[in-house]
Amino acid sequence: MKKKPATIKEIARRLKISPSTVSRALNDHPSIGLVTTMRVKKVAEELNYEPNQTAIFFKQRRTFTIGVILPSLSEPFFSSAISEIEKVAGEHDYTVLMGQSHDDAARELKILQTFKKHRVDGILMSLGKNTEDLSFVEMLNDAEIPIVFFDCVPKIEGVNKVYSDLATGMREAIQAFASIGHQNIALINGPANLLASQERAAAYKNGLESERLVYNERYVIHTDLTEQGNVEAIDKLLTLPQRPSAIVSFNDFVTLDVIKYVRQKGLVQKKDVFFISYANYPLWKYMENPPMGSIEQYPDQQARKAAEILFNRIGSDDQVEPETVVFESKLVLK
């Protein structure tokens, strides 16, 4: 038979003292003498006593857990982010519960509901690319569970969000292309409904204007970010009567797919066509012929700041105005 865990009452019976005295001793209450405290802790250790976490959580109104929802941990961007989040959580003696949405809005909502049911003290979240219904924000507000968005954030006011200013990196990318003579510069963008895609599109157009280059709407192609979608996007650009000589793509994974396709078509990267993309994943240092550059979005810094904001909200009883923190993106030439 499996032995039941020892209780405070059992320790009290063994020592012939009150359960309240045992409880105070276990919590190092100043009203309990040192000798009694040591005796209580010694017996507790002998009986393999473990505190009733549920009771502690109920008393403190905290579970000392936070929930984190990311599209996919397989992406280096989010691997870097979760590592930083866990560091910050550790500094506050918190445990991190993870959920991957895989860009599935229904799955994302189910994870949120599970976090709410288990009473996490707060949530960090990067929206999936297919998420449009944001009614869960009100649900969490009603439950008094603070949420901080980072990287892929909603285009609404009144929420905490941390993200990268994509315009800076885009401007630098177009400047870099223009400086070596490129005039036909295209954009392989993400899904049109994504705020991140909209920001890239606006920055792309402004970047061309800054370099006095002509904006051609046929040079802006959207992909659903699948391999097939990425291949279809680059194929559309390559079959144009005047194909672009330089391309900014949504992220490094898109660039990996399009570089492979370009090579299959007999074109040479950084000769026939040049690429710059967002994310600056570490994988490029292992490639013999990497793209011309990649735009750093600082996932670790975004995640740390988002976590710090969340713990400030968890630790405060006061109503605090929502924060928006923006990190400037930066082109890193390869």
C-alpha distance (Angstrom), angle and dihedral (degrees) to the residues before:
residue distance angle dihedral
M1 . . .
K2 3.77 . .
K3 3.79 110.9 .
K4 3.78 116.3 -120.9
P5 3.80 116.2 -121.0
A6 3.80 114.7 -96.7
T7 3.80 118.6 -101.8
I8 3.79 134.4 -147.4
K9 3.83 88.9 -108.2
E10 3.80 90.7 56.1
I11 3.81 91.4 52.1
A12 3.81 89.2 47.2
R13 3.83 91.8 52.3
R14 3.79 91.3 48.9
L15 3.82 92.3 52.0
K16 3.83 95.8 33.6
I17 3.77 93.3 -125.8
S18 3.79 132.5 117.3
P19 3.82 122.1 -81.6
S20 3.81 89.3 -123.4
T21 3.81 89.9 58.0
V22 3.81 90.0 50.9
S23 3.81 90.8 49.6
R24 3.80 92.5 50.4
A25 3.80 92.1 46.3
L26 3.80 92.1 51.3
N27 3.79 88.5 52.6
D28 3.85 93.4 46.5
H29 3.78 92.9 -117.1
P30 3.83 110.6 -173.3
S31 3.80 91.8 -131.4
I32 3.83 90.8 68.3
G33 3.78 118.7 78.7
L34 3.79 122.0 -117.8
V35 3.83 94.3 -114.5
T36 3.81 92.9 52.3
T37 3.80 91.2 45.9
M38 3.80 91.8 52.0
R39 3.85 92.0 47.3
V40 3.80 91.3 50.2
K41 3.80 93.7 48.5
K42 3.80 91.5 46.7
V43 3.82 92.9 54.1
A44 3.82 90.6 42.6
E45 3.80 89.1 56.0
E46 3.82 92.2 46.7
L47 3.80 90.4 52.3
N48 3.83 92.7 44.2
Y49 3.78 89.5 -121.5
E50 3.80 116.3 -172.3
P51 3.83 122.7 -170.0
N52 3.79 116.2 -108.3
Q53 3.79 98.3 -109.7
T54 3.80 92.9 -167.5
A55 3.79 90.9 57.7
I56 3.81 91.1 46.3
F57 3.79 91.7 49.3
F58 3.80 90.7 48.2
K59 3.79 92.0 50.4
Q60 3.81 94.9 45.8
R61 3.82 94.2 35.8
R62 3.80 89.4 -131.0
T63 3.80 135.6 102.1
F64 3.82 95.0 -163.6
T65 3.79 89.8 -129.8
I66 3.79 131.9 112.5
G67 3.78 127.1 -164.1
V68 3.79 123.5 -132.6
I69 3.80 123.3 -165.0
L70 3.79 119.3 -168.3
P71 3.82 131.8 166.6
S72 3.82 93.6 -122.5
L73 3.78 136.8 -13.2
S74 3.80 90.2 -154.0
E75 3.80 89.6 76.7
P76 3.82 113.0 89.6
F77 3.82 88.8 -137.2
F78 3.80 92.4 63.4
S79 3.80 94.2 37.0
S80 3.79 87.5 59.5
A81 3.80 90.8 45.6
I82 3.81 96.4 51.0
S83 3.81 91.5 48.3
E84 3.79 89.6 57.3
I85 3.81 92.7 44.5
E86 3.79 90.9 53.2
K87 3.81 90.3 50.8
V88 3.81 91.5 54.2
A89 3.81 91.7 43.9
G90 3.80 89.7 51.6
E91 3.78 90.2 53.1
H92 3.81 87.4 58.9
D93 3.85 94.9 41.6
Y94 3.79 91.0 -112.3
T95 3.80 131.7 142.7
V96 3.81 121.1 -134.3
L97 3.81 121.5 -135.3
M98 3.80 112.5 -159.7
G99 3.78 132.1 -150.0
Q100 3.82 129.1 176.8
S101 3.80 116.3 -152.8
H102 3.82 95.7 -170.4
D103 3.82 84.2 -149.5
D104 3.81 89.3 -68.2
A105 3.83 108.9 136.8
A106 3.83 93.8 -159.6
R107 3.80 91.9 50.3
E108 3.80 89.9 46.6
L109 3.82 91.5 54.4
K110 3.80 91.7 47.4
I111 3.82 90.4 54.3
L112 3.81 90.2 49.4
Q113 3.79 91.0 50.8
T114 3.81 90.5 49.2
F115 3.81 91.1 51.1
K116 3.81 89.1 49.7
K117 3.81 91.9 49.1
H118 3.80 91.1 51.4
R119 3.80 90.6 47.5
V120 3.78 100.2 -124.6
D121 3.80 110.4 -170.5
G122 3.80 93.5 -126.8
I123 3.79 144.6 -14.2
L124 3.81 135.0 -128.2
M125 3.77 114.7 -162.3
S126 3.78 143.6 179.2
L127 3.79 108.8 -164.7
G128 3.78 121.0 -120.5
K129 3.79 117.1 -117.3
N130 3.82 92.5 -111.9
T131 3.81 97.5 48.9
E132 3.80 113.3 118.7
D133 3.82 104.3 143.7
L134 3.81 108.6 80.7
S135 3.81 97.8 174.0
F136 3.80 88.7 116.3
V137 3.82 88.3 75.8
E138 3.82 89.6 68.9
M139 3.82 90.4 44.0
L140 3.81 90.4 56.8
N141 3.80 92.6 43.8
D142 3.81 89.5 54.3
A143 3.81 89.1 50.6
E144 3.83 90.0 48.3
I145 3.79 91.9 -122.3
P146 3.83 110.1 142.6
I147 3.80 117.8 -138.0
V148 3.80 129.7 -163.9
F149 3.80 120.8 -167.2
F150 3.79 122.6 -151.6
D151 3.80 137.7 -178.0
C152 3.81 98.2 -5.0
V153 3.80 101.3 39.6
P154 3.82 133.5 173.4
K155 3.77 121.3 -100.7
I156 3.80 94.1 -124.9
E157 3.79 134.7 104.7
G158 3.77 127.1 -119.9
V159 3.82 98.5 47.1
N160 3.79 133.7 102.0
K161 3.79 112.3 -108.7
V162 3.78 140.1 169.2
Y163 3.77 121.0 -170.2
S164 3.77 146.0 145.8
D165 3.80 122.4 -94.7
L166 3.78 99.0 -123.5
A167 3.81 94.2 -170.5
T168 3.80 95.3 74.0
G169 3.79 94.3 56.2
M170 3.80 93.1 42.6
R171 3.80 91.5 52.2
E172 3.80 90.6 50.4
A173 3.82 90.9 47.8
I174 3.79 93.8 53.0
Q175 3.81 90.7 44.6
A176 3.82 89.3 52.3
F177 3.82 91.6 50.6
A178 3.81 93.3 45.3
S179 3.80 92.2 48.4
I180 3.81 90.7 64.5
G181 3.79 94.6 45.2
H182 3.82 106.0 -90.2
Q183 3.79 114.4 147.7
N184 3.81 102.0 161.0
I185 3.79 101.8 66.7
A186 3.82 119.9 168.0
L187 3.80 135.2 -166.4
I188 3.80 125.8 -140.3
N189 3.79 99.1 -162.0
G190 3.79 133.7 -173.0
P191 3.82 127.3 -113.3
A192 3.82 110.8 -38.3
N193 3.83 93.4 -126.9
L194 3.82 93.1 60.9
L195 3.80 116.4 101.2
A196 3.82 87.4 -142.8
S197 3.82 89.9 56.9
Q198 3.79 92.2 48.4
E199 3.80 90.6 50.8
R200 3.80 91.4 49.5
A201 3.80 91.2 49.8
A202 3.80 93.4 50.5
A203 3.81 92.3 45.1
Y204 3.81 91.1 48.2
K205 3.78 92.4 53.3
N206 3.80 92.8 46.2
G207 3.80 90.9 46.8
L208 3.79 91.8 54.8
E209 3.79 90.9 48.9
S210 3.81 90.9 50.6
E211 3.82 89.1 55.7
R212 3.82 91.5 42.5
L213 3.78 91.3 -117.5
V214 3.81 123.2 148.1
Y215 3.82 117.6 -104.1
N216 3.80 111.2 -132.5
E217 3.82 114.3 -172.1
R218 3.83 89.8 -155.2
Y219 3.79 87.4 66.6
V220 3.83 91.7 63.5
I221 3.81 111.6 82.7
H222 3.80 126.9 173.5
T223 3.80 125.3 -142.4
D224 3.80 130.0 -169.9
L225 3.83 85.3 -136.2
T226 3.81 94.1 -112.4
E227 3.81 118.0 125.0
Q228 3.80 90.5 -109.4
G229 3.80 91.6 48.4
N230 3.81 91.0 49.9
V231 3.81 92.3 49.5
E232 3.80 91.6 48.7
A233 3.82 90.0 50.7
I234 3.80 95.5 52.7
D235 3.81 91.2 42.8
K236 3.82 90.1 56.8
L237 3.79 90.4 52.5
L238 3.80 95.2 45.8
T239 3.81 92.7 51.0
L240 3.80 94.8 53.7
P241 3.84 114.4 115.1
Q242 3.81 87.6 -117.4
R243 3.77 104.8 29.1
P244 3.81 119.8 -159.6
S245 3.78 119.3 -101.9
A246 3.82 94.2 -154.5
I247 3.81 131.5 37.1
V248 3.79 134.8 -168.1
S249 3.80 109.9 -156.5
F250 3.81 132.0 -160.2
N251 3.81 94.9 -110.4
D252 3.79 143.8 -22.2
F253 3.81 94.1 -88.1
V254 3.80 89.8 58.2
T255 3.80 88.8 49.6
L256 3.81 91.7 51.7
D257 3.80 90.5 56.4
V258 3.81 95.2 44.8
I259 3.82 94.0 46.1
K260 3.80 88.6 54.6
Y261 3.81 90.7 50.1
V262 3.79 93.2 46.4
R263 3.80 89.9 52.9
Q264 3.82 90.6 50.1
K265 3.80 88.2 54.7
G266 3.78 90.9 55.8
L267 3.78 96.0 -108.2
V268 3.78 122.7 135.3
Q269 3.77 119.4 -130.4
K270 3.83 114.8 -127.2
K271 3.80 88.2 18.9
D272 3.80 109.2 52.3
V273 3.79 95.4 17.3
F274 3.81 133.9 9.8
F275 3.81 127.8 -150.7
I276 3.79 137.3 -157.3
S277 3.81 121.4 172.5
Y278 3.78 142.0 174.8
A279 3.84 127.7 -98.4
N280 3.84 104.9 43.7
Y281 3.80 94.4 -135.2
P282 3.84 117.3 -165.6
L283 3.82 90.6 -120.0
W284 3.81 93.3 85.2
K285 3.80 93.2 72.5
Y286 3.81 88.2 65.0
M287 3.81 93.9 55.3
E288 3.78 121.7 92.9
N289 3.80 92.3 -146.8
P290 3.83 108.9 26.0
P291 3.82 122.7 179.6
M292 3.78 119.4 -83.9
G293 3.80 91.3 -96.1
S294 3.77 148.9 -30.7
I295 3.80 131.8 -136.2
E296 3.80 115.9 -120.1
Q297 3.83 115.0 -137.0
Y298 3.83 98.0 177.4
P299 3.83 101.1 -128.4
D300 3.81 92.8 179.7
Q301 3.80 93.3 53.4
Q302 3.81 92.2 44.4
A303 3.80 91.5 50.4
R304 3.81 94.6 46.3
K305 3.80 92.4 49.9
A306 3.81 92.0 46.9
A307 3.81 90.5 50.4
E308 3.80 91.9 48.4
I309 3.81 90.7 52.0
L310 3.81 90.3 48.9
F311 3.81 94.0 51.5
N312 3.80 90.1 47.8
R313 3.81 87.5 55.7
I314 3.80 92.6 46.1
G315 3.79 92.0 49.7
S316 3.80 95.9 47.7
D317 3.80 128.9 82.0
D318 3.79 90.7 -170.6
Q319 3.78 126.8 91.7
V320 3.81 105.4 -106.0
E321 3.79 125.5 -166.3
P322 3.84 113.3 -111.3
E323 3.81 114.5 -97.6
T324 3.78 129.5 -136.3
V325 3.80 116.7 -164.8
V326 3.79 121.6 -176.8
F327 3.82 126.9 -166.1
E328 3.79 118.0 -160.0
S329 3.79 114.2 -121.6
K330 3.81 118.2 -131.5
L331 3.79 134.3 -155.3
V332 3.79 114.7 -121.8
L333 3.80 112.7 -164.0
K334 3.82 116.7 -144.7
